[in-house]
Amino acid sequence: MLGSTAAAQGALDCQTFQERVPASGLMANPKAVATVPLDKQRLGYVRVGGGCEVSRFGFESLHAAVMVQNAPDGEFGWRCKGADPAFVSNPAWAKASVTYCKATDAGGAPLPLQCTTLTKKTGLLRNPTVEVTLTPNLVTDGYVVVSGGCDTSHFGNGSVHAENVVVSRPTPGGQGWYCQAADPPNHAQDASVEASLVACRVPPTTVTPKPSLQCTLTQGTPGSGAYPKSIAKGPGRALGGGCELSYAGNGSIHAEFMVQQGPQPADGSWACLAADPPLISNPGTAKASVVSCNITTAVVPPPVTAPTTRKNPVIVVGGTLADEFLYLLLEARLRADGYQVEFFKLPGNGLIDIREGALALKYRVADVLLKTGAEKVNLIGHSQGGITARTYVHDHGHKLVEHLISLGTPHKGTHVDPLLAVLLVGCVGQPTDSPICHQLRAGPFLEEINQRAPDDAIAYTNLNNLKQFDVFTDGLTNGRMDNCDRTNAKGQALKCNVVVQEQCPLIFVEHIGLASHGAVYSGIRQALLHEPIALNCLEL
């Protein structure tokens, strides 16, 4: 074709080796390490990724083992370890996979392939999350993330029981790896999680045009049911891949157990499989993603985003001790208006440091953007959920949020009755109170997060009751936001603070009911459309 040029393509020769421990039978807390064979190392193959599979009911073990290690091991290995579930002795097996590759140019001549590993670990936290990312220098040098993995604490290694990984996947943009862990069913505990990534490149050579390593992330079709399984297949062999499972507050009653996350040597795909915790029927979901790469000399232009009128997705951030059922009507109304909706349950039921919840919300925002392809989200926070949303904006940036709508949020500190405070979060007014107690009172924390960046373009809307209708907030005092009024593209004035009873004097909706009342939703609908708020007082 006139004016076109074909890019020369190189090749990646990749293979997978697996190691099971024990080779037959079962043992307590098995750990396997698969290592690139020595003869392959001498031929220039390098470790690029790996995976882990542990036994479960129907696969020799009585119960599913907890996958507590699935990560790079040294320069040429990949480790896989299974641990006993909480209070359950469970002999098991573990099978590690290691994938190794070497590169050639379009003429078949060898190309060097360089890989490096980065890790990042949390301290002991409830339901910990962590993200490790490439340094700017590595990005400049041409490294791309090809795989990653997660390790969690377990008995004898930092926590009382084995902590379960529920999310292990590449971050949006492909420059990091994200890990999220969840408590075992009915056993709250502090635990740690460590994220690892493997990044590779073709270093500078005398070959022209210059070859480079380019990778594609492909999402698999989600699986659901008692033992959900998802397979992701990319355009080439899987070098690495992710696995996301449902957990309490996100699709299932308890955290699913990850029992397989790794390459399928037969067809180069990536598998993600979950199993029920011991003695608990726990239908859930699993979703795989796969990273596949090739060698090319093509200059790939940045993606072009076509203009779209698609609405940005909505994340509903629940309040203290609140489960999703309180917000089902709100979610249904949003979906009927054409929004994709996800619910975010506050970690630790909202009884832990708000900044931990804001960090977890950061990762949920990233996940929603990855799944939907949107550039921004809308946040609707109820009660403490509004403070968590504002803390996320303050601590982690405002550029990914279009609207932040708060319902019954005590932006300047709650006026809750002291007895109710003791019953809800154990706040007794002492210096030894947990951080959440101090954060919900008027003071330095709320003053800090109420400060907004000069270029913060978020559209804020704040709907509240009068004090006599709400045990926590007063729309005229502690529930108000400052300096948040604005105008829309039509030049209309948009009032940020809206008190329900000022527009609808006969509506006596209490604190929890703000999330489900039709008149309040009429204001939410208008806010999301950048319209002035005029509540429909007849909407139920």
Backbone torsions as a table, in degrees:
resi	resn	phi	psi	omega
1	MET	NA	134.7	-177.5
2	LEU	-61.2	131.1	175.7
3	GLY	83.3	0.3	-179.4
4	SER	-106.1	151.1	176.0
5	THR	-131.5	140.4	178.7
6	ALA	-92.3	131.1	179.2
7	ALA	-77.6	132.8	175.8
8	ALA	-67.0	136.4	-178.0
9	GLN	-112.7	135.5	170.7
10	GLY	-92.4	-161.0	-177.9
11	ALA	-146.9	149.7	170.9
12	LEU	-112.7	123.9	174.0
13	ASP	-100.5	109.7	-174.6
14	CYS	-121.7	142.7	178.6
15	GLN	-137.1	163.3	-179.2
16	THR	-129.8	135.7	176.1
17	PHE	-121.4	140.5	-177.9
18	GLN	-122.5	147.1	179.6
19	GLU	-135.3	123.5	178.1
20	ARG	-107.2	138.7	176.2
21	VAL	-132.3	126.4	-9.4
22	PRO	-70.2	163.4	-177.8
23	ALA	-60.7	-31.1	173.3
24	SER	-148.7	154.9	-178.5
25	GLY	79.9	-160.7	-174.4
26	LEU	-132.8	160.6	175.1
27	MET	-152.8	165.0	179.2
28	ALA	-75.7	134.0	174.0
29	ASN	47.3	59.3	-174.9
30	PRO	-69.9	144.1	175.4
31	LYS	-132.3	128.1	178.1
32	ALA	-120.3	142.8	173.8
33	VAL	-126.8	118.3	175.3
34	ALA	-95.7	130.7	-174.9
35	THR	-123.1	141.6	176.3
36	VAL	-56.9	124.4	-178.8
37	PRO	-54.9	146.2	-176.2
38	LEU	-59.0	-40.2	-178.9
39	ASP	-64.6	-31.8	177.1
40	LYS	-73.4	-37.5	176.4
41	GLN	-59.1	-42.3	-179.1
42	ARG	-65.7	-25.9	179.4
43	LEU	-86.0	1.8	176.0
44	GLY	96.8	8.7	177.1
45	TYR	-73.7	143.0	178.0
46	VAL	-124.1	149.1	177.3
47	ARG	-71.1	126.9	179.1
48	VAL	-116.0	-22.1	-177.5
49	GLY	-172.8	-170.9	180.0
50	GLY	178.7	-175.0	-178.5
51	GLY	-159.2	-178.1	-173.4
52	CYS	-147.0	141.7	173.0
53	GLU	-139.2	137.4	178.4
54	VAL	-125.6	157.5	-178.0
55	SER	-70.7	160.5	-178.9
56	ARG	-157.5	178.2	-179.6
57	PHE	-56.3	128.2	-176.7
58	GLY	90.7	-11.6	176.7
59	PHE	-125.7	53.8	172.8
60	GLU	83.6	-37.8	178.5
61	SER	-82.0	153.5	175.5
62	LEU	-70.8	-37.5	178.1
63	HIS	-130.8	167.6	175.3
64	ALA	-70.0	131.7	171.4
65	ALA	-75.7	156.3	178.3
66	VAL	-91.3	120.8	179.0
67	MET	-75.8	104.4	-175.7
68	VAL	-106.1	-12.0	174.0
69	GLN	-137.6	128.9	175.3
70	ASN	-157.2	83.9	-168.0
71	ALA	-160.5	165.2	176.4
72	PRO	-58.6	146.6	179.4
73	ASP	-131.8	106.0	-176.7
74	GLY	66.5	-154.8	-176.7
75	GLU	-85.7	-28.6	-171.5
76	PHE	-124.5	5.2	-173.9
77	GLY	-117.6	171.7	173.7
78	TRP	-141.5	129.3	-175.3
79	ARG	-104.5	152.7	-179.1
80	CYS	-147.1	122.6	-179.0
81	LYS	-134.2	138.3	173.4
82	GLY	-111.2	144.1	179.9
83	ALA	-129.4	160.1	179.4
84	ASP	-65.2	141.7	168.7
85	PRO	-64.1	165.3	-178.4
86	ALA	-56.7	125.1	174.9
87	PHE	62.7	19.0	-178.7
88	VAL	-127.7	120.0	172.6
89	SER	-79.0	124.9	-167.8
90	ASN	-147.9	80.3	175.4
91	PRO	-53.1	140.8	-170.7
92	ALA	-152.4	-179.9	169.5
93	TRP	-128.3	159.4	176.8
94	ALA	-131.9	139.9	179.8
95	LYS	-127.8	115.9	179.0
96	ALA	-95.4	145.2	173.5
97	SER	-120.1	142.2	172.5
98	VAL	-129.2	131.8	178.2
99	THR	-107.7	132.8	-177.0
100	TYR	-135.0	146.3	-173.2
101	CYS	-137.7	159.3	163.6
102	LYS	-136.2	156.5	-172.2
103	ALA	-116.1	148.6	172.9
104	THR	-134.4	156.0	178.0
105	ASP	-84.9	-174.3	-175.3
106	ALA	-62.7	-25.1	178.9
107	GLY	-90.9	1.7	179.5
108	GLY	90.5	0.9	179.2
109	ALA	-77.2	144.1	-178.8
110	PRO	-61.6	141.7	172.1
111	LEU	-118.2	140.9	175.8
112	PRO	-69.0	145.2	176.6
113	LEU	-129.9	118.3	-177.4
114	GLN	-111.6	136.5	179.1
115	CYS	-131.5	150.9	176.9
116	THR	-138.4	159.9	-177.9
117	THR	-124.1	136.1	174.9
118	LEU	-124.1	147.5	178.3
119	THR	-136.2	156.9	173.7
120	LYS	-150.5	135.0	-174.1
121	LYS	-128.3	144.7	175.6
122	THR	-88.6	168.1	164.5
123	GLY	-81.5	-167.6	179.1
124	LEU	-77.3	119.8	-177.1
125	LEU	-140.9	162.7	169.9
126	ARG	-79.8	128.7	178.2
127	ASN	47.5	61.4	-170.9
128	PRO	-69.5	151.0	173.7
129	THR	-132.5	150.6	179.6
130	VAL	-155.1	149.3	178.1
131	GLU	-134.7	128.7	174.6
132	VAL	-110.6	136.2	-175.1
133	THR	-129.8	156.1	175.4
134	LEU	-63.2	143.2	174.0
135	THR	-75.2	155.5	178.1
136	PRO	-55.3	-36.6	-180.0
137	ASN	-64.5	-39.8	179.0
138	LEU	-66.5	-38.9	177.4
139	VAL	-62.8	-45.4	179.0
140	THR	-60.7	-35.2	-178.7
141	ASP	-79.5	0.9	173.9
142	GLY	93.5	10.8	178.6
143	TYR	-75.1	142.1	174.7
144	VAL	-129.2	146.3	179.9
145	VAL	-74.1	126.4	-179.6
146	VAL	-112.6	-20.1	179.9
147	SER	-166.4	175.2	178.2
148	GLY	-172.0	177.4	-179.7
149	GLY	-165.4	177.3	-175.0
150	CYS	-136.9	138.3	169.3
151	ASP	-116.8	144.1	175.8
152	THR	-127.3	160.6	176.9
153	SER	-71.6	158.8	-179.9
154	HIS	-155.6	178.3	-177.1
155	PHE	-56.0	127.2	-177.6
156	GLY	85.6	-2.7	-178.0
157	ASN	-140.5	48.1	170.5
158	GLY	110.2	-23.0	179.6
159	SER	-137.8	163.3	-175.1
160	VAL	-68.4	-40.2	179.3
161	HIS	-127.0	168.6	176.7
162	ALA	-67.7	129.3	176.1
163	GLU	-89.7	141.7	-171.9
164	ASN	-101.5	126.4	174.0
165	VAL	-74.9	127.4	177.5
166	VAL	-113.3	-18.9	176.0
167	VAL	-138.4	127.3	172.7
168	SER	-143.0	108.8	-173.8
169	ARG	-161.1	163.0	173.1
170	PRO	-65.6	151.0	176.4
171	THR	-82.0	158.4	175.7
172	PRO	-55.9	135.6	-177.0
173	GLY	92.8	-13.4	173.1
174	GLY	71.9	23.8	-178.9
175	GLN	-114.0	18.2	179.3
176	GLY	-164.8	-178.1	177.4
177	TRP	-135.2	137.5	-174.7
178	TYR	-118.3	134.8	177.3
179	CYS	-127.5	139.2	176.4
180	GLN	-136.3	135.1	-179.7
181	ALA	-119.9	159.4	-178.7
182	ALA	-139.4	153.4	-179.3
183	ASP	-63.1	149.6	169.0
184	PRO	-61.7	155.0	179.7
185	PRO	-54.7	127.1	173.7
186	ASN	65.3	19.1	180.0
187	HIS	-136.8	84.7	178.2
188	ALA	-67.9	137.6	-178.7
189	GLN	-159.1	157.3	170.1
190	ASP	-86.5	138.4	-177.1
191	ALA	-150.3	171.3	177.9
192	SER	-124.2	158.8	176.1
193	VAL	-140.0	142.9	179.5
194	GLU	-122.9	127.8	176.8
195	ALA	-100.9	139.8	176.0
196	SER	-127.6	145.5	172.2
197	LEU	-130.8	150.5	171.2
198	VAL	-114.5	124.9	178.9
199	ALA	-122.5	139.7	-176.3
200	CYS	-131.3	163.8	175.9
201	ARG	-156.2	162.5	164.3
202	VAL	-95.3	113.4	-176.1
203	PRO	-68.6	166.9	179.1
204	PRO	-54.9	133.9	178.8
205	THR	-133.9	175.5	176.7
206	THR	-85.1	-4.0	-179.6
207	VAL	-68.5	135.1	174.2
208	THR	-128.8	142.1	-7.4
209	PRO	-66.3	157.7	-172.0
210	LYS	-65.6	124.2	176.4
211	PRO	-79.8	152.9	177.5
212	SER	-146.2	162.7	178.0
213	LEU	-95.6	123.6	179.6
214	GLN	-126.3	135.3	-171.8
215	CYS	-123.7	152.9	-179.9
216	THR	-125.5	135.6	174.9
217	LEU	-102.6	123.9	-178.7
218	THR	-119.4	131.2	179.1
219	GLN	-89.1	138.7	175.2
220	GLY	-87.2	169.4	175.4
221	THR	-78.2	125.5	-178.6
222	PRO	-60.8	146.0	173.6
223	GLY	-110.2	156.1	-180.0
224	SER	-145.0	163.3	178.7
225	GLY	124.8	-162.7	-176.8
226	ALA	-69.3	-38.9	177.6
227	TYR	-128.6	73.7	-172.7
228	PRO	-66.9	138.9	179.6
229	LYS	-134.5	140.2	178.5
230	SER	-133.9	138.8	177.8
231	ILE	-120.6	132.8	175.6
232	ALA	-117.0	133.8	-179.2
233	LYS	-127.9	119.6	179.0
234	GLY	-96.6	-173.9	-179.3
235	PRO	-71.9	-12.5	178.7
236	GLY	-141.1	-169.4	179.6
237	ARG	-66.1	143.3	178.9
238	ALA	-70.4	123.2	171.2
239	LEU	-91.8	-36.5	177.3
240	GLY	-156.0	177.3	-179.9
241	GLY	-174.0	169.7	-176.5
242	GLY	-117.8	168.3	179.5
243	CYS	-149.1	127.9	179.5
244	GLU	-126.0	126.4	-177.9
245	LEU	-116.6	157.9	173.7
246	SER	-75.0	157.9	179.8
247	TYR	-155.6	176.6	-176.2
248	ALA	-57.2	125.8	-178.0
249	GLY	87.5	-3.2	-179.1
250	ASN	-143.8	58.1	170.1
251	GLY	108.4	-18.8	177.0
252	SER	-146.1	164.9	-176.1
253	ILE	-70.1	-40.5	178.6
254	HIS	-124.8	169.0	175.7
255	ALA	-69.5	131.3	170.3
256	GLU	-68.7	153.6	175.5
257	PHE	-93.6	125.5	175.4
258	MET	-78.1	118.3	-178.0
259	VAL	-116.5	-12.3	174.7
260	GLN	-150.2	126.9	172.8
261	GLN	-147.7	102.6	-177.0
262	GLY	177.4	176.7	-177.3
263	PRO	-73.7	150.5	174.0
264	GLN	-108.3	99.8	-172.4
265	PRO	-56.8	-28.1	-174.6
266	ALA	-63.3	-39.8	-175.8
267	ASP	-130.5	5.9	177.1
268	GLY	75.4	14.8	179.5
269	SER	-90.1	-176.9	-179.3
270	TRP	-128.9	133.9	-176.0
271	ALA	-113.0	143.7	175.0
272	CYS	-134.4	117.7	-175.4
273	LEU	-132.4	137.6	179.5
274	ALA	-122.1	159.1	179.8
275	ALA	-139.6	160.0	178.6
276	ASP	-68.8	147.2	168.9
277	PRO	-63.7	161.4	-178.9
278	PRO	-55.8	130.5	171.9
279	LEU	62.8	19.3	-179.7
280	ILE	-129.3	122.5	171.8
281	SER	-80.9	120.9	-168.6
282	ASN	-144.8	72.8	178.3
283	PRO	-54.6	138.9	-176.8
284	GLY	-151.7	-163.2	-178.6
285	THR	-132.5	156.8	175.8
286	ALA	-142.2	141.6	178.1
287	LYS	-139.8	124.6	179.7
288	ALA	-97.7	153.2	168.9
289	SER	-138.5	151.2	-174.7
290	VAL	-133.7	140.8	174.9
291	VAL	-104.2	119.0	175.6
292	SER	-124.4	143.8	-171.3
293	CYS	-133.3	162.0	172.3
294	ASN	-147.7	171.4	177.0
295	ILE	-101.6	128.1	-177.9
296	THR	-145.5	157.6	171.7
297	THR	-109.4	4.5	-179.9
298	ALA	-70.6	142.0	172.4
299	VAL	-89.9	111.0	-176.0
300	VAL	-87.1	117.7	179.7
301	PRO	-70.9	157.5	176.8
302	PRO	-63.2	147.1	-179.0
303	PRO	-61.6	143.2	178.0
304	VAL	-100.9	122.4	-179.8
305	THR	-94.0	119.2	179.8
306	ALA	-71.4	147.0	176.4
307	PRO	-57.6	142.0	-177.7
308	THR	-144.9	150.4	174.6
309	THR	-108.1	12.4	-179.4
310	ARG	-61.7	139.5	-180.0
311	LYS	-76.2	141.8	176.9
312	ASN	-68.8	145.5	-178.4
313	PRO	-66.6	160.1	-178.5
314	VAL	-115.4	133.5	170.1
315	ILE	-111.4	119.4	176.4
316	VAL	-90.0	118.7	-178.0
317	VAL	-100.3	112.0	-175.3
318	GLY	-71.5	169.7	-179.3
319	GLY	-94.9	-172.3	-179.4
320	THR	-59.8	129.5	177.3
321	LEU	62.1	14.8	-173.2
322	ALA	-95.9	132.2	174.3
323	ASP	-100.5	169.1	-171.6
324	GLU	-63.5	-27.3	-175.4
325	PHE	-59.8	-24.9	178.2
326	LEU	-69.0	-16.3	-173.0
327	TYR	-118.1	9.8	-176.5
328	LEU	-62.9	-38.4	179.6
329	LEU	-67.6	-42.3	176.3
330	LEU	-59.6	-45.3	-179.8
331	GLU	-62.9	-41.6	-179.5
332	ALA	-63.3	-40.4	179.1
333	ARG	-65.6	-41.0	178.6
334	LEU	-63.3	-43.4	179.5
335	ARG	-64.7	-38.0	178.1
336	ALA	-63.4	-26.5	177.4
337	ASP	-89.4	7.2	171.9
338	GLY	95.0	15.1	-179.8
339	TYR	-99.5	142.0	165.9
340	GLN	-78.9	134.7	-171.0
341	VAL	-129.2	137.5	171.2
342	GLU	-131.4	150.0	177.7
343	PHE	-104.4	137.2	176.7
344	PHE	-117.7	112.5	177.1
345	LYS	-86.4	132.8	-179.0
346	LEU	-61.0	128.9	176.8
347	PRO	-56.1	141.7	-179.4
348	GLY	63.0	24.1	-178.3
349	ASN	60.6	20.3	179.7
350	GLY	80.3	15.8	-178.7
351	LEU	-102.4	8.1	179.5
352	ILE	-114.8	178.9	-178.7
353	ASP	-51.2	127.3	-177.9
354	ILE	-60.4	-31.2	-179.4
355	ARG	-66.4	-29.7	174.1
356	GLU	-65.9	-41.7	177.2
357	GLY	-63.7	-38.8	179.3
358	ALA	-65.5	-36.4	177.6
359	LEU	-66.4	-42.5	177.1
360	ALA	-63.6	-36.9	177.4
361	LEU	-64.5	-35.6	176.6
362	LYS	-55.3	-45.5	-178.3
363	TYR	-71.6	-32.2	176.6
364	ARG	-67.6	-40.4	176.4
365	VAL	-58.4	-46.9	179.5
366	ALA	-60.4	-39.9	-179.7
367	ASP	-65.3	-43.8	-179.6
368	VAL	-64.8	-41.5	178.4
369	LEU	-63.7	-38.9	178.6
370	LEU	-64.5	-43.1	-176.4
371	LYS	-71.6	-35.7	-173.0
372	THR	-96.7	-19.5	-175.1
373	GLY	76.8	6.6	179.3
374	ALA	-75.3	162.0	177.8
375	GLU	-96.1	-21.4	-179.5
376	LYS	-142.8	163.3	174.0
377	VAL	-120.3	163.5	168.4
378	ASN	-107.9	132.1	179.0
379	LEU	-109.0	129.0	172.7
380	ILE	-119.4	110.2	-176.3
381	GLY	-110.2	127.3	178.8
382	HIS	-101.7	128.7	176.5
383	SER	57.7	-124.6	179.0
384	GLN	-60.8	-23.8	177.0
385	GLY	-59.1	-32.2	176.5
386	GLY	-67.8	-38.8	177.4
387	ILE	-67.8	-39.9	177.6
388	THR	-62.1	-41.9	178.5
389	ALA	-62.8	-41.9	179.7
390	ARG	-69.4	-33.5	176.1
391	THR	-66.1	-39.9	175.2
392	TYR	-58.2	-46.8	-179.7
393	VAL	-62.1	-42.7	-178.0
394	HIS	-68.2	-45.0	-172.7
395	ASP	-83.6	-30.5	-169.2
396	HIS	-123.4	5.3	173.1
397	GLY	106.8	156.3	-173.4
398	HIS	-113.4	-1.1	-170.6
399	LYS	-77.2	-10.6	-178.7
400	LEU	-103.1	9.0	-176.3
401	VAL	-120.7	128.4	175.9
402	GLU	-89.0	-54.6	179.5
403	HIS	-122.2	144.2	167.2
404	LEU	-127.5	111.3	-178.1
405	ILE	-112.0	124.3	179.8
406	SER	-112.1	141.7	-178.8
407	LEU	-123.0	116.3	177.3
408	GLY	60.4	37.4	-176.5
409	THR	-97.2	126.9	178.7
410	PRO	-82.3	77.5	-174.1
411	HIS	-60.8	-25.0	-178.7
412	LYS	-113.4	18.4	177.0
413	GLY	107.3	137.2	-177.0
414	THR	-75.3	148.3	173.2
415	HIS	-104.1	28.2	-174.5
416	VAL	-58.8	144.3	176.9
417	ASP	-59.3	136.0	-177.1
418	PRO	-54.7	-39.1	180.0
419	LEU	-64.4	-42.0	178.7
420	LEU	-64.6	-35.8	177.8
421	ALA	-62.2	-40.0	178.2
422	VAL	-64.3	-43.0	-177.9
423	LEU	-67.3	-37.4	-174.4
424	LEU	-81.0	-52.7	-173.1
425	VAL	-132.1	12.5	175.7
426	GLY	70.5	27.5	-179.2
427	CYS	-87.9	119.9	-178.1
428	VAL	-118.7	11.3	175.6
429	GLY	78.4	24.8	-179.6
430	GLN	-112.2	155.7	177.9
431	PRO	-58.8	-23.8	-178.9
432	THR	-82.8	-1.5	176.6
433	ASP	-56.2	154.4	177.4
434	SER	-64.8	158.7	-178.0
435	PRO	-53.3	-35.7	-176.5
436	ILE	-60.1	-33.5	-179.0
437	CYS	-64.1	-43.9	180.0
438	HIS	-72.0	-33.8	-176.6
439	GLN	-70.8	-27.7	-178.9
440	LEU	-87.8	-8.2	175.8
441	ARG	-91.8	157.3	173.6
442	ALA	-58.2	130.7	-178.4
443	GLY	167.6	-166.2	-172.5
444	PRO	-59.3	-37.4	-177.1
445	PHE	-62.9	-51.3	-179.3
446	LEU	-66.9	-35.1	176.6
447	GLU	-61.6	-38.1	-179.4
448	GLU	-67.4	-51.1	-174.8
449	ILE	-73.3	-17.0	176.8
450	ASN	-77.4	-8.0	174.8
451	GLN	-82.0	131.7	-177.7
452	ARG	-113.0	149.7	179.1
453	ALA	-66.4	149.5	-178.8
454	PRO	-58.0	-31.6	-178.1
455	ASP	-100.7	19.6	177.7
456	ASP	-69.9	110.9	-177.6
457	ALA	-104.7	15.3	179.5
458	ILE	-64.3	140.2	174.0
459	ALA	-88.3	107.8	-177.9
460	TYR	-93.8	137.1	172.0
461	THR	-137.7	136.8	-172.7
462	ASN	-132.6	108.8	-178.6
463	LEU	-105.5	129.1	-175.2
464	ASN	-143.8	167.6	173.1
465	ASN	-97.7	168.3	163.6
466	LEU	-74.5	158.0	-172.9
467	LYS	-56.7	-38.6	-175.0
468	GLN	-67.5	-12.8	179.9
469	PHE	-107.0	-0.5	-172.5
470	ASP	-141.7	122.1	-176.8
471	VAL	-72.3	-17.9	-174.0
472	PHE	-105.9	-36.8	-170.8
473	THR	-135.3	161.0	173.2
474	ASP	-130.2	119.9	-177.2
475	GLY	-62.1	-14.4	-179.5
476	LEU	-96.0	-13.6	-176.2
477	THR	-130.1	-93.4	-171.9
478	ASN	-72.5	-12.0	178.9
479	GLY	-93.4	-0.1	-176.1
480	ARG	-84.4	148.7	168.3
481	MET	-102.3	150.2	-179.2
482	ASP	-101.8	145.4	169.8
483	ASN	52.4	49.6	-177.2
484	CYS	-123.5	1.7	175.7
485	ASP	-69.0	155.2	-176.5
486	ARG	-157.2	-178.8	172.8
487	THR	-123.4	152.8	178.4
488	ASN	-94.5	-175.7	-176.4
489	ALA	-64.9	-20.7	178.2
490	LYS	-87.1	-1.1	-178.3
491	GLY	83.8	8.7	179.6
492	GLN	-80.0	141.2	177.4
493	ALA	-74.7	130.6	179.4
494	LEU	-114.1	109.9	-179.7
495	LYS	-80.1	128.0	-176.1
496	CYS	-75.4	-50.6	-175.5
497	ASN	-87.9	123.4	-179.8
498	VAL	-126.2	122.0	176.0
499	VAL	-101.3	121.0	-172.5
500	VAL	-54.6	-47.8	-173.4
501	GLN	-72.5	-16.7	174.9
502	GLU	-70.8	-32.5	178.0
503	GLN	-95.4	-30.2	-177.1
504	CYS	-130.8	81.0	-172.9
505	PRO	-60.7	-22.9	-175.8
506	LEU	-94.4	4.5	178.5
507	ILE	-93.9	118.2	-178.4
508	PHE	-111.6	65.4	-178.5
509	VAL	-89.7	134.2	-179.2
510	GLU	-90.6	-175.3	-169.5
511	HIS	-57.1	-53.2	-177.0
512	ILE	-67.2	-35.1	-176.8
513	GLY	-67.4	-14.7	178.3
514	LEU	-56.9	-31.6	-175.9
515	ALA	-77.5	-12.5	-174.9
516	SER	-124.8	-6.1	-176.4
517	HIS	-76.5	137.8	-177.0
518	GLY	-64.0	-38.7	179.9
519	ALA	-63.9	-40.6	177.2
520	VAL	-63.7	-41.6	179.8
521	TYR	-64.2	-32.1	177.5
522	SER	-59.8	-34.7	175.7
523	GLY	-71.1	-38.1	176.8
524	ILE	-61.4	-44.6	-180.0
525	ARG	-59.0	-45.4	-179.3
526	GLN	-66.3	-39.5	179.8
527	ALA	-61.9	-42.6	-179.2
528	LEU	-66.2	-21.2	178.2
529	LEU	-97.1	9.2	-178.6
530	HIS	58.7	40.5	179.1
531	GLU	-111.2	154.6	174.7
532	PRO	-59.7	145.9	-177.1
533	ILE	-85.5	115.8	172.7
534	ALA	-132.0	95.0	-173.0
535	LEU	-59.8	138.6	172.0
536	ASN	-86.9	97.4	-172.4
537	CYS	-68.6	-13.3	-179.4
538	LEU	-93.9	-7.2	-178.5
539	GLU	-81.1	125.3	-178.1
540	LEU	-103.5	NA	NA
